Amino acid sequence: ITELSKDVFRLKEALGALSPPLGITSSSSSSSAIHQNNPGQQMALQNRIAILTQQLQDWERKHKQVVTVYRSHLLSAVQGRMDEEVQGLLLQILRMSH
């Protein structure tokens, strides 16, 4: 999740660097040539940002689901109740750590 967040941030920065500042029009021929190349790059970066943003949202949702399940099992264990499957997995983890 952290890596995806960093990628999205870097791409947004790159997109911002490609976009002309607000209120500035390209009057010179050199800046005009640069801005003509930018739309393709901007579109590619926007698409990449959209994909990474969706991946980030998916990973965050999955992470929240895992944490929710973990918390419910932990709460049950603290209250003295534990599913047999969870107990078996914990015993397996203990055996592997020895």
N, C-alpha and C positions, 0 to 999 in steps of 0.2 A: 504494500500500500504506500509505504514511504517512497519507494523508488518511482512508482507511478506518479505520485504527487510532484516529485522533483522533475520528472520528465514533462509533465503538463506545465509546470512553472517555467522551465527552460524554453519550451516551445512558445509559450505566450510571450516571453521576453523577446524571442527571435522574431515573432510576428510583429510585435510592437516596433522593433528596430526596422523592419521592412516597410511598415506603414508610414506614409508621410505625416508629419505633425499636423494637427488640426489647424485650419485657417491658412495653411501655406499651399499655394498652387505651384505647380511645376512650370515655370516660365522659361527656364533655360533649356537648351537642347540636351545637355548632358543629364540633367535631372529628369527630363522627359524620357530619355532612353532607359534610365534606371527604373522609372515607374512602369514602363511598358513591360519590363521583365518581371516585375514584382507580382502582378496578379496571379500568375501561375504558381509562384513560390508561396504567396499568401494563401491561395486556395489549398495547396498541398499541406501547409502548416495548419490551417484551420481544420482540414480533414483529420490530420494526425492528432490534433488537440481533441477533437470530438471523439475519436476512437479511444484515446487514452483516458479521457474523462469518463467514458462509458465503462471502460475496464476498471477504473478506480472505483466507480460507484458499485460495480459488481463485486469487487474484492471487499469493499467496506461492508456490503450487505452480507456476504458470506462470513466475514469476520465476526460481525454482530451475531449471526446465527450460532456460530461456534461458541462464542463467549456466553451466549444465553444458555445453551445446552450445558456447557461446563459449569456455569453458576448453579443451574438447577441440580445437577448431580452433586456438586459440592455441598449445597444446602441440604440435600437429602442425606448425604453422608454425615454431616455435622449433627443432624437430627436423629441419627441412628438408623436411618433407612438407606439401603443401597440396592440397586438392581443387581441381580445375579450376574448379568452380562458385564456391568461396570466393575463389580467385585472381581470377576475373572480376569478382566483386562488389567486391573491394578495389581493383582497377584502376578500376572505375566510380566508386567513392568518391573516389579520387585525382583523376580527371579533373574531377569535380564541384567539388572543393575548389580547383582551379586556376582 
